[in-house]
């Protein structure tokens, strides 16, 4: 399975935020730290905020903060959220795609099972388990 860059970047952002849960992070800071597009990170942050994983505050002392302890955020749930709308294979998408063997395919059920096992396994890990170690001054 290959995750989208949207999910990859979202996980990186959350890992960083979990390393210092009381600190607010701007998308500009995170974009600079990870050398990624600020515009792209803003879209990810908006999805995380709509889902209730992060809270964003404006002004001095603002930024994005985790809305709950990192121990309560399961990775499989985050991946499911961020991969929303990205079907593992074409036939899993809305309308089933243009598959010519639909109804006879024995692979589809195996792929659904593998996807469920993958997400269940990720849900054994929390964001706290993968938080980035604190950076030390050089």
N, CA, C and O of each residue as an XYZ file, in Angstrom:
552
protein
N       0.847     -1.186      0.000
C       0.000      0.000      0.000
C       0.883      1.236      0.000
O       1.903      1.294      0.687
N       0.480      2.199     -0.765
C       1.215      3.462     -0.823
C       0.290      4.578     -0.357
O      -0.817      4.741     -0.870
N       0.761      5.343      0.622
C      -0.025      6.459      1.125
C       0.255      7.701      0.285
O       1.341      7.852     -0.275
N      -0.715      8.570      0.206
C      -0.533      9.816     -0.533
C       0.402     10.747      0.234
O       0.607     10.578      1.436
N       0.960     11.716     -0.459
C       1.804     12.708      0.205
C       0.970     13.516      1.211
O       1.508     13.985      2.214
N      -0.314     13.681      0.960
C      -1.210     14.376      1.875
C      -1.163     13.702      3.251
O      -1.047     14.374      4.276
N      -1.254     12.388      3.262
C      -1.207     11.623      4.510
C       0.188     11.649      5.111
O       0.339     11.819      6.321
N       1.192     11.486      4.294
C       2.583     11.520      4.763
C       2.860     12.842      5.472
O       3.378     12.849      6.589
N       2.524     13.947      4.839
C       2.778     15.261      5.417
C       1.928     15.479      6.668
O       2.400     16.059      7.646
N       0.688     15.022      6.642
C      -0.178     15.152      7.802
C       0.380     14.408      9.007
O       0.338     14.914     10.129
N       0.898     13.215      8.777
C       1.503     12.451      9.873
C       2.744     13.159     10.405
O       2.968     13.198     11.615
N       3.546     13.714      9.509
C       4.738     14.455      9.947
C       4.352     15.639     10.832
O       4.965     15.884     11.871
N       3.329     16.361     10.402
C       2.876     17.523     11.168
C       2.420     17.094     12.557
O       2.794     17.709     13.556
N       1.619     16.048     12.621
C       1.109     15.576     13.906
C       2.233     15.048     14.797
O       2.218     15.261     16.009
N       3.204     14.363     14.200
C       4.345     13.863     14.968
C       5.096     15.025     15.607
O       5.519     14.938     16.760
N       5.260     16.101     14.867
C       5.965     17.275     15.377
C       5.160     17.944     16.479
O       5.708     18.332     17.512
N       3.871     18.076     16.258
C       3.016     18.699     17.258
C       2.980     17.866     18.542
O       2.926     18.424     19.638
N       3.008     16.550     18.417
C       2.993     15.670     19.587
C       4.285     15.760     20.387
O       4.303     15.432     21.573
N       5.363     16.201     19.751
C       6.642     16.313     20.460
C       6.635     17.469     21.457
O       7.402     17.470     22.420
N       5.764     18.455     21.220
C       5.632     19.613     22.111
C       4.150     20.004     22.157
O       3.750     21.002     21.556
N       3.342     19.217     22.869
C       1.893     19.398     22.800
C       1.375     20.751     23.264
O       0.295     21.155     22.833
N       2.074     21.454     24.101
C       1.604     22.753     24.565
C       1.988     23.908     23.665
O       1.548     25.037     23.883
N       2.798     23.644     22.661
C       3.287     24.700     21.768
C       2.422     24.783     20.522
O       2.008     23.765     19.967
N       2.157     26.012     20.091
C       1.444     26.213     18.839
C       2.412     26.199     17.668
O       3.531     26.699     17.781
N       1.995     25.639     16.561
C       2.825     25.569     15.362
C       2.089     26.213     14.204
O       0.932     25.889     13.935
N       2.756     27.117     13.525
C       2.160     27.704     12.326
C       2.502     26.812     11.139
O       3.486     26.073     11.158
N       1.671     26.897     10.112
C       1.977     26.117      8.919
C       3.273     26.612      8.286
O       3.990     25.829      7.662
N       3.585     27.894      8.435
C       4.841     28.428      7.899
C       6.035     27.771      8.584
O       7.001     27.394      7.921
N       5.972     27.632      9.911
C       7.068     26.978     10.655
C       7.226     25.520     10.232
O       8.335     25.046      9.984
N       6.095     24.818     10.155
C       6.146     23.404      9.784
C       6.630     23.233      8.346
O       7.402     22.321      8.052
N       6.178     24.103      7.459
C       6.606     24.029      6.059
C       8.111     24.241      5.953
O       8.784     23.537      5.200
N       8.642     25.198      6.696
C      10.087     25.459      6.675
C      10.857     24.278      7.262
O      11.877     23.860      6.715
N      10.367     23.751      8.367
C      11.057     22.640      9.022
C      11.129     21.402      8.133
O      12.162     20.736      8.072
N      10.043     21.099      7.454
C       9.990     19.892      6.616
C      10.286     20.157      5.149
O      10.279     19.236      4.332
N      10.550     21.437      4.809
C      10.835     21.837      3.422
C       9.706     21.412      2.473
O       9.926     20.785      1.437
N       8.490     21.786      2.881
C       7.305     21.439      2.111
C       6.522     22.706      1.775
O       6.802     23.780      2.307
N       5.559     22.568      0.906
C       4.720     23.692      0.490
C       3.790     24.121      1.631
O       3.046     23.308      2.180
N       3.844     25.392      1.972
C       2.958     25.923      3.022
C       1.501     25.800      2.598
O       0.636     25.481      3.415
N       1.233     26.050      1.339
C      -0.124     25.962      0.822
C      -0.692     24.558      1.008
O      -1.838     24.391      1.426
N       0.116     23.560      0.695
C      -0.307     22.164      0.835
C      -0.545     21.830      2.310
O      -1.532     21.177      2.649
N       0.355     22.276      3.180
C       0.206     21.995      4.609
C      -1.033     22.683      5.191
O      -1.659     22.154      6.109
N      -1.382     23.840      4.670
C      -2.575     24.541      5.135
C      -3.824     23.703      4.864
O      -4.710     23.621      5.715
N      -3.900     23.087      3.699
C      -5.045     22.233      3.369
C      -5.116     21.029      4.308
O      -6.199     20.629      4.736
N      -3.973     20.467      4.619
C      -3.933     19.325      5.537
C      -4.369     19.769      6.929
O      -5.156     19.086      7.584
N      -3.860     20.907      7.379
C      -4.206     21.426      8.695
C      -5.703     21.671      8.787
O      -6.306     21.399      9.825
N      -6.308     22.175      7.731
C      -7.744     22.421      7.726
C      -8.529     21.122      7.896
O      -9.523     21.090      8.621
N      -8.090     20.059      7.237
C      -8.780     18.772      7.374
C      -8.627     18.233      8.799
O      -9.580     17.713      9.379
N      -7.420     18.364      9.356
C      -7.184     17.903     10.728
C      -8.038     18.698     11.721
O      -8.544     18.141     12.696
N      -8.193     19.991     11.473
C      -9.006     20.843     12.349
C     -10.484     20.488     12.229
O     -11.180     20.383     13.239
N     -10.970     20.300     10.999
C     -12.383     19.926     10.811
C     -12.705     18.604     11.499
O     -13.827     18.406     11.966
N     -11.734     17.702     11.563
C     -11.940     16.400     12.197
C     -11.798     16.462     13.714
O     -12.062     15.479     14.408
N     -11.379     17.620     14.228
C     -11.255     17.772     15.667
C      -9.944     17.281     16.254
O      -9.828     17.147     17.472
N      -8.954     17.009     15.412
C      -7.654     16.561     15.919
C      -6.778     17.720     16.351
O      -5.991     17.597     17.289
N      -6.914     18.851     15.664
C      -6.135     20.029     16.026
C      -7.067     21.225     16.174
O      -8.175     21.258     15.637
N      -6.584     22.179     16.906
C      -7.289     23.444     17.077
C      -6.349     24.531     16.587
O      -5.156     24.509     16.889
N      -6.876     25.470     15.839
C      -6.042     26.577     15.369
C      -6.484     27.854     16.062
O      -7.674     28.110     16.242
N      -5.490     28.648     16.446
C      -5.743     29.927     17.117
C      -4.956     31.004     16.398
O      -3.818     30.787     15.983
N      -5.564     32.148     16.256
C      -4.922     33.296     15.617
C      -4.256     34.178     16.663
O      -4.548     34.092     17.856
N      -3.363     35.019     16.191
C      -2.760     36.040     17.044
C      -1.560     35.561     17.824
O      -1.048     34.462     17.607
N      -1.115     36.418     18.750
C       0.053     36.106     19.574
C      -0.234     34.859     20.389
O      -1.304     34.716     20.980
N       0.729     33.967     20.411
C       0.540     32.705     21.122
C      -0.347     31.742     20.372
O      -0.791     30.735     20.924
N      -0.606     32.045     19.121
C      -1.489     31.211     18.309
C      -0.746     30.087     17.613
O       0.386     29.749     17.957
N      -1.405     29.531     16.642
C      -0.861     28.401     15.890
C      -1.808     27.225     15.990
O      -2.961     27.366     16.396
N      -1.308     26.076     15.618
C      -2.099     24.843     15.682
C      -1.636     24.027     16.873
O      -0.439     23.889     17.125
N      -2.607     23.488     17.605
C      -2.357     22.689     18.797
C      -3.140     21.383     18.686
O      -4.201     21.347     18.063
N      -2.629     20.326     19.278
C      -3.403     19.095     19.372
C      -4.607     19.352     20.265
O      -4.472     19.986     21.312
N      -5.776     18.874     19.873
C      -6.994     19.080     20.676
C      -7.175     18.027     21.751
O      -8.018     18.174     22.636
N      -6.390     16.969     21.676
C      -6.492     15.892     22.661
C      -5.105     15.328     22.891
O      -4.200     15.574     22.094
N      -4.925     14.588     23.949
C      -3.607     13.998     24.186
C      -3.211     13.071     23.037
O      -4.048     12.369     22.470
N      -1.934     13.083     22.711
C      -1.426     12.245     21.614
C      -1.698     10.767     21.864
O      -1.793      9.988     20.915
N      -1.824     10.373     23.128
C      -2.121      8.978     23.483
C      -3.510      8.554     23.021
O      -3.796      7.361     22.926
N      -4.367      9.520     22.734
C      -5.737      9.218     22.314
C      -5.926      9.265     20.802
O      -7.034      9.054     20.308
N      -4.865      9.536     20.073
C      -4.962      9.635     18.607
C      -4.328      8.380     18.003
O      -3.127      8.149     18.147
N      -5.134      7.590     17.340
C      -4.691      6.320     16.748
C      -4.300      6.536     15.282
O      -4.994      7.223     14.532
N      -3.175      5.935     14.896
C      -2.646      6.167     13.544
C      -3.573      5.693     12.435
O      -3.707      6.366     11.413
N      -4.213      4.545     12.623
C      -5.130      4.052     11.594
C      -6.269      5.023     11.344
O      -6.704      5.212     10.208
N      -6.750      5.642     12.425
C      -7.823      6.634     12.285
C      -7.336      7.855     11.515
O      -8.067      8.407     10.692
N      -6.098      8.279     11.783
C      -5.525      9.430     11.071
C      -5.358      9.096      9.593
O      -5.705      9.902      8.730
N      -4.835      7.923      9.302
C      -4.641      7.519      7.900
C      -5.988      7.443      7.192
O      -6.116      7.902      6.057
N      -6.988      6.875      7.845
C      -8.324      6.800      7.247
C      -8.852      8.197      6.939
O      -9.413      8.428      5.868
N      -8.676      9.119      7.865
C      -9.120     10.502      7.672
C      -8.399     11.158      6.495
O      -9.035     11.750      5.622
N      -7.083     11.050      6.475
C      -6.302     11.762      5.461
C      -6.352     11.092      4.083
O      -6.143     11.751      3.065
N      -6.625      9.808      4.053
C      -6.729      9.098      2.773
C      -8.158      9.107      2.237
O      -8.446      8.476      1.220
N      -9.036      9.809      2.910
C     -10.438      9.888      2.505
C     -10.537     10.263      1.033
O      -9.944     11.248      0.592
N     -11.289      9.470      0.280
C     -11.462      9.740     -1.139
C     -10.373      9.139     -2.012
O     -10.423      9.267     -3.236
N      -9.385      8.481     -1.400
C      -8.307      7.844     -2.163
C      -8.485      6.327     -2.077
O      -8.047      5.699     -1.113
N      -9.113      5.759     -3.062
C      -9.373      4.321     -3.056
C      -8.073      3.539     -3.240
O      -7.191      3.946     -3.996
N      -7.971      2.418     -2.542
C      -6.796      1.556     -2.678
C      -6.647      1.085     -4.126
O      -5.546      1.087     -4.676
N      -7.744      0.691     -4.724
C      -7.778      0.321     -6.144
C      -9.021      0.962     -6.761
O      -9.950      1.343     -6.049
N      -9.029      1.076     -8.057
C     -10.101      1.781     -8.758
C     -11.495      1.286     -8.389
O     -12.414      2.090     -8.230
N     -11.663     -0.015     -8.253
C     -13.003     -0.557     -8.009
C     -13.521     -0.244     -6.608
O     -14.708     -0.442     -6.347
N     -12.670      0.241     -5.695
C     -13.121      0.644     -4.364
C     -13.680      2.063     -4.371
O     -14.332      2.477     -3.413
N     -13.432      2.797     -5.429
C     -13.892      4.179     -5.512
C     -15.385      4.277     -5.754
O     -16.059      3.276     -5.997
N     -15.890      5.499     -5.684
C     -17.305      5.739     -5.948
C     -17.666      5.240     -7.337
O     -16.990      5.575     -8.310
N     -18.700      4.461     -7.439
C     -19.147      3.947     -8.732
C     -18.399      2.715     -9.197
O     -18.791      2.100    -10.188
N     -17.335      2.339     -8.512
C     -16.619      1.114     -8.855
C     -15.674      1.211    -10.033
O     -15.058      0.211    -10.401
N     -15.539      2.369    -10.631
C     -14.599      2.514    -11.741
C     -15.069      1.803    -12.995
O     -16.259      1.544    -13.176
N     -14.115      1.494    -13.852
C     -14.427      0.854    -15.132
C     -14.010     -0.604    -15.167
O     -13.615     -1.114    -16.215
N     -14.094     -1.275    -14.034
C     -13.643     -2.666    -13.969
C     -14.542     -3.568    -14.809
O     -15.766     -3.534    -14.681
N     -13.931     -4.363    -15.660
C     -14.696     -5.259    -16.527
C     -14.915     -6.626    -15.901
O     -15.638     -7.453    -16.457
N     -14.297     -6.875    -14.744
C     -14.493     -8.183    -14.104
C     -15.257     -8.074    -12.788
O     -15.299     -9.030    -12.014
N     -15.853     -6.930    -12.533
C     -16.642     -6.742    -11.321
C     -17.750     -7.786    -11.287
O     -18.383     -8.065    -12.305
N     -17.974     -8.350    -10.132
C     -18.970     -9.410     -9.991
C     -18.358    -10.793    -10.103
O     -18.949    -11.769     -9.641
N     -17.181    -10.892    -10.709
C     -16.479    -12.172    -10.837
C     -15.123    -12.143    -10.143
O     -14.449    -13.169    -10.045
N     -14.729    -10.989     -9.669
C     -13.381    -10.794     -9.139
C     -13.242    -11.385     -7.739
O     -14.059    -11.118     -6.857
N     -12.211    -12.182     -7.550
C     -11.931    -12.744     -6.226
C     -10.819    -11.980     -5.512
O     -10.492    -12.286     -4.366
N     -10.243    -10.996     -6.179
C      -9.181    -10.195     -5.577
C      -9.748     -9.101     -4.672
O      -9.149     -8.774     -3.647
N     -10.872     -8.546     -5.037
C     -11.453     -7.410     -4.332
C     -11.637     -7.694     -2.839
O     -11.279     -6.862     -2.005
N     -12.182     -8.838     -2.501
C     -12.414     -9.180     -1.093
C     -11.092     -9.308     -0.338
O     -11.000     -8.897      0.819
N     -10.081     -9.867     -0.976
C      -8.768    -10.007     -0.337
C      -8.141     -8.645     -0.094
O      -7.548     -8.415      0.959
N      -8.265     -7.749     -1.047
C      -7.713     -6.406     -0.877
C      -8.448     -5.645      0.226
O      -7.816     -4.935      1.007
N      -9.757     -5.782      0.302
C     -10.518     -5.126      1.383
C     -10.058     -5.657      2.746
O      -9.894     -4.891      3.696
N      -9.854     -6.967      2.830
C      -9.395     -7.575      4.073
C      -7.996     -7.076      4.431
O      -7.734     -6.740      5.586
N      -7.105     -7.027      3.454
C      -5.738     -6.550      3.697
C      -5.739     -5.092      4.145
O      -4.986     -4.719      5.044
N      -6.572     -4.275      3.529
C      -6.673     -2.864      3.905
C      -7.167     -2.742      5.352
O      -6.638     -1.938      6.119
N      -8.170     -3.529      5.725
C      -8.705     -3.493      7.092
C      -7.648     -3.942      8.101
O      -7.525     -3.349      9.173
N      -6.891     -4.975      7.769
C      -5.832     -5.458      8.662
C      -4.750     -4.396      8.818
O      -4.250     -4.174      9.920
N      -4.392     -3.746      7.726
C      -3.392     -2.676      7.740
C      -3.822     -1.559      8.692
O      -3.035     -1.122      9.532
N      -5.056     -1.100      8.564
C      -5.552     -0.007      9.399
C      -5.699     -0.448     10.853
O      -5.399      0.320     11.767
N      -6.157     -1.672     11.071
C      -6.256     -2.198     12.441
C      -4.881     -2.252     13.093
O      -4.733     -1.926     14.271
N      -3.880     -2.663     12.329
C      -2.526     -2.729     12.868
C      -2.016     -1.326     13.218
O      -1.407     -1.129     14.269
N      -2.266     -0.362     12.339
C      -1.865      1.014     12.636
C      -2.574      1.542     13.874
O      -2.006      2.343     14.616
N      -3.789      1.110     14.103
C      -4.534      1.585     15.265
C      -4.001      1.032     16.581
O      -4.456      1.442     17.648
N      -3.064      0.128     16.526
C      -2.390     -0.335     17.745
C      -1.338      0.668     18.210
O      -0.789      0.552     19.305
N      -1.074      1.641     17.367
C      -0.068      2.660     17.663
C      -0.748      4.008     17.791
O      -1.653      4.343     17.027
N      -0.294      4.780     18.778
C      -0.840      6.123     18.961
C       0.167      7.154     18.467
O       1.331      6.846     18.210
N      -0.308      8.365     18.345
C       0.565      9.469     17.964
C       1.674      9.654     18.998
O       2.792     10.025     18.641
N       1.383      9.404     20.253
C       2.402      9.525     21.312
C       3.550      8.543     21.066
O       4.703      8.845     21.373
N       3.236      7.378     20.517
C       4.264      6.359     20.256
C       5.263      6.799     19.189
O       6.408      6.346     19.180
N       4.833      7.674     18.300
C       5.704      8.074     17.186
C       6.082      9.552     17.209
O       6.647     10.063     16.241
N       5.776     10.240     18.302
C       6.124     11.660     18.405
C       7.624     11.828     18.170
O       8.428     11.007     18.610
N       7.984     12.890     17.479
C       9.387     13.156     17.226
C      10.091     13.464     18.535
O       9.527     14.133     19.401
N      11.314     12.987     18.688
C      12.058     13.364     19.896
C      12.305     14.865     19.929
O      12.431     15.511     18.888
N      12.371     15.400     21.123
C      12.646     16.841     21.260
C      13.975     17.170     20.612
O      14.940     16.416     20.738
N      14.024     18.293     19.921
C      15.262     18.734     19.284
C      16.151     19.390     20.329
O      15.685     20.149     21.179
N      17.431     19.083     20.249
C      18.376     19.709     21.173
C      19.133     20.795     20.436
O      19.388     20.683     19.237
N      19.487     21.832     21.147
C      20.233     22.937     20.538
C      21.632     22.458     20.172
O      22.263     21.719     20.928
N      22.104     22.877     19.027
C      23.419     22.439     18.555
C      24.528     23.275     19.127
O      25.698     23.037     18.828
